[in-house]
Amino acid sequence: MPEFKLADRIASLPPYLFAEIDRLKSEVAAQGVDIISLGIGDPDLPTPQFIIDALYEAAKRPENHQYPSYVGMLTFREAVAKWYKQRFNVDLDPKKEVVSLIGSKEGIAHFPLAFVNPGDLVLVASPNYPVYPVASSFAGGEVKMIPLLDENDFLPDLDAVDAATWDKTKVFFINYPNNPTAATATPEFFAKVVEIAHKHNVIIVQDAAYTEVYYDENKKPISILETPGAKEVAIEFHSLSKTYNMTGWRCGMAVGNATLVAGLGKVKENVDSGIFQAVQEAGIVALQHGEPYVKEFRAIYKERRDVVVEALRKINISCRVPDASIFVWARTPEGYTSSEFVSKLLKETGVVVTPGNGFGDSGEGYFRISLTVDTERLKEAVSRISQL
Ligand SMILES: *Cc1c(COP(=O)(O)O)cnc(C)c1O
């Protein structure tokens, strides 16, 4: 029998922390317990009907049945540029500073292949979306985590990284509004990141997937590209997934520095063939006419957020009130590690949350609640947590 060994890059992946939870979940469900899953960061609300209708119309047209352009239709890139202008007052050249993505995860995963050589240092603000370090390692990069701490409002302490480390750094991954901590960035923070990037020749990758899920019109999350000088050093990843409840559609974009956008495009040219054009046409319509619907989604998330935060506080579980994202990041009660708390909660109440250490070591001592079930179920979940 031939024997096939996995490549080292796969064999050396960190153990899948959620495997144990998945196993426990099946065990608990098998006992007939009603499981409430607050573990998944995937909107439960459907995509607005007008976007589905646009897909249907576009799917009927034979010209959309052929290979799309790997960088995206110019009309899609123009719609992205126009949306960035309206939303962030950021000017983008749709031909050079925008590339379409088969979901932003695809672009994030491919980006290091364009700019990271084996041995290059990559910094990741952590706890983090797991794709940043994994994709960087796949490209041969050396990954170093910069912890996000409560006392720094979950922003990385840039002064704690010495000049020699910055000099060695090729890419710095940040993500605001942040998954999992729900923290948002300030203009001052982005300004400092951009200043360091200029000084030490560092590529800034900012993941902006949650900028539209905010709770207060006066605290709208910002784009790093609003920062003077950002376009010389940064690429920002964005997506229709969380904004318009379109995670299954696979439609995203990367915008910003033309060299960084072109480098990513070069990888894509060689590995994929772009997004189904009918999806891009529906994406254009979403970007142009989606805002009234997004407003409604925000109101729904806000009600859910308030239910969760209030209930957690009543039972002395400490958390911040998020300004954005679909998550509440809470401290595990005294005496429990993240995994212990999450397992106990699942076994004794059927409520699934995500252990903070699943997002990196600095997530230890926390758990993440996703606001992706309706208010009644959330109330039920929190009432069960309180009985623990
Ligand atoms: C959900 C999410 C994305 C979006 O992924 P898509 O591939 O665009 O669906 C990107 N970054 C983070 C941190 C996320 O949580």
The ligand as an SDF file (V2000), in Angstrom:
LIG
                    3D

 15 15  0  0  0  0  0  0  0  0999 V2000
  -16.3790   36.7860    8.6950 C   0  0  0  0  0  0  0  0  0  0  0  0
  -15.0460   37.3990    8.6220 C   0  0  0  0  0  0  0  0  0  0  0  0
  -14.4960   37.7530    7.3910 C   0  0  0  0  0  0  0  0  0  0  0  0
  -15.2990   37.6500    6.1170 C   0  0  0  0  0  0  0  0  0  0  0  0
  -15.0420   36.5250    5.4350 O   0  0  0  0  0  0  0  0  0  0  0  0
  -15.6040   36.3330    3.9580 P   0  0  0  0  0  0  0  0  0  0  0  0
  -14.6050   35.3940    3.3890 O   0  0  0  0  0  0  0  0  0  0  0  0
  -15.6200   37.6560    3.2730 O   0  0  0  0  0  0  0  0  0  0  0  0
  -16.9610   35.7380    4.0980 O   0  0  0  0  0  0  0  0  0  0  0  0
  -13.2510   38.3240    7.3540 C   0  0  0  0  0  0  0  0  0  0  0  0
  -12.5750   38.5670    8.4930 N   0  0  0  0  0  0  0  0  0  0  0  0
  -13.0850   38.2660    9.6890 C   0  0  0  0  0  0  0  0  0  0  0  0
  -12.3260   38.6220   10.9080 C   0  0  0  0  0  0  0  0  0  0  0  0
  -14.3210   37.6600    9.7940 C   0  0  0  0  0  0  0  0  0  0  0  0
  -14.8180   37.3460   11.0000 O   0  0  0  0  0  0  0  0  0  0  0  0
  1  2  1  0
  2  3  1  0
  2 14  2  0
  3  4  1  0
  3 10  2  0
  4  5  1  0
  5  6  1  0
  6  7  2  0
  6  8  1  0
  6  9  1  0
 10 11  1  0
 11 12  2  0
 12 13  1  0
 12 14  1  0
 14 15  1  0
M  END
$$$$
